[in-house]
Amino acid sequence: MFDKTEILGYGPEKFEFNQNTATLYLNKNTIKNAPKIIEYFKQWIKNTNNIYPEKAKEKIEKEKRVKEQEIEKAIIANKELQQIIKEIKI
């Protein structure tokens, strides 16, 4: 492993993506750290690819729960409205 302070400022957020290519612009002072930056980026990609499916699943489940709660609230409100209408005598 290497000292991450050597690559400070060159995290994944600095890469530009175009289709399946990632590009990072380095200056002459940081070019010597390119192999370390690339290795760190590869580790980041691997970790992200392991984490992303679970995060996506959690997001979908949360959205589903929210929609179910909204539907349940609408059903309750509808039942309350129906009860009020029943009680109204003209």
Contacts in CASP RR format, 6 or more apart in sequence:
PFRMAT RR
TARGET T0000
AUTHOR 0000-0000-0000
METHOD contacts of the structure
MODEL  1
MFDKTEILGYGPEKFEFNQNTATLYLNKNTIKNAPKIIEYFKQWIKNTNN
IYPEKAKEKIEKEKRVKEQEIEKAIIANKELQQIIKEIKI
2 36 0 8 1.000
2 39 0 8 1.000
2 40 0 8 1.000
4 40 0 8 1.000
6 33 0 8 1.000
6 36 0 8 1.000
7 33 0 8 1.000
7 36 0 8 1.000
7 37 0 8 1.000
7 40 0 8 1.000
10 24 0 8 1.000
10 26 0 8 1.000
10 30 0 8 1.000
10 33 0 8 1.000
10 37 0 8 1.000
11 37 0 8 1.000
11 40 0 8 1.000
11 41 0 8 1.000
11 44 0 8 1.000
12 41 0 8 1.000
12 44 0 8 1.000
12 45 0 8 1.000
12 48 0 8 1.000
14 24 0 8 1.000
15 22 0 8 1.000
15 23 0 8 1.000
15 24 0 8 1.000
15 41 0 8 1.000
16 22 0 8 1.000
16 23 0 8 1.000
16 24 0 8 1.000
17 23 0 8 1.000
22 41 0 8 1.000
24 37 0 8 1.000
24 41 0 8 1.000
26 33 0 8 1.000
26 34 0 8 1.000
26 37 0 8 1.000
30 37 0 8 1.000
END
